[in-house]
Amino acid sequence: MLKYTIRRIIGMIPMLLLISIVVFLLAKAMPGDSLSGEIDPNNTNPEYIAEMRERLGYNDPLPVQYFDWIKGFVQGDFGKSTRYKMPVSDLIMERIPNTVFLGVSSLLITYILAFSMGIFAGRKPYTIGDHVIGGLNYLGLAIPSFIAGVFAIYIFSFNLGWTPYAGSVEVGLQEGTLEYWISRIHHVIMPAFVLGALATASYTQFLRNDIIENSRKDFVRTARAKGTATTKIYNVHILRNSIIPLITFLGFDIATIISGAIITETIFTYPGIGQLFLNSVTTNDYPTMMAITMLLSLLTLVGNLIADILYGVVDPRIRLD
């Protein structure tokens, strides 16, 4: 296991290098640049603009600009945000706790709903309950997150007044107090439910289908022939084999914590990494956009590694070495 993990980590290096080249070239290919965020808007002197372009390195050849950027990135210097006028690393660290809190909350909702409905539908296939769960799953797959978010705000915020429709915490509360955390939960519950409930459909269907398939295999027939209790058969023998496909989703969920929240955070005006990324694209804040894109790529690779390692933990028959 250790050798496999080391090999995978070493293999990430050239992949990240290729991703960085693509991210850099795509940023340079976009119309305009972030110079407008760096210069004084009251000074339109062409000589001043040319001097700033030279000072910021925008006139350097592309290879030089790339190596300057990647060298700073490796050292933890992601550049300076041209919109917020502060280091990108500080900006990300300021926003990432909100996104992690939203992502973890949505994952809890996803797995609680998926395991509850998937196990029920798998143990009682082709019943009325199974058909109802299947209908809900297809509805969740068909509704886009931005549509669900708009309806959730309209119903639960405007009409019922149960939850706030913007922000991450009430203004004026002292950080760390009970009222502060209650306010954070109150603000995150609706975007987390929208993000988590829509992702439940695929998890539920995978778990349901695997439970049905595994219940027909020889080792289950043998367990039943030996008189093993039905509950133990499903909870120990069948469920352990059925959750293996979900491990793949768990690895990708690490990146989804940030990338999947882009639309949701924007709709609910939730100040996280997703909203920051979208704002950086619309305002040509290239240092922020490139840093977040690289972060998402790294999280995706780490997620795949964790998923592969968990395969061996869940199923000892899988030998990674």
Secondary structure, DSSP 4 states (H G I P E B T S, - for coil): -HHHHHHHHHHHHHHHHHHHHHHHHHHHHSSS-GGGGTS-TT---HHHHHHHHHHHTTTS-HHHHHHHHHHHHHTT---B-TTT-SBHHHHHHHHHHHHHHHHHHHHHHHHHHHHHHHHHHHHSTTSHHHHHHHHHHHHHHHS-HHHHHHHHIIIIIIIS--S-SS-SS-TTPPTTSHHHHHHHHHHHHHHHHHHHHHHHHHHHHHHHHHHHHHTTSHHHHHHHHTT--HHHIIIIIIHHHHTHHHHHHHHHHHHHHHHTTHHHHHHTT--SHHHHHHHHHHTT-HHHHHHHHHHHHHHHHHHHHHHHHHHHHH-TT----
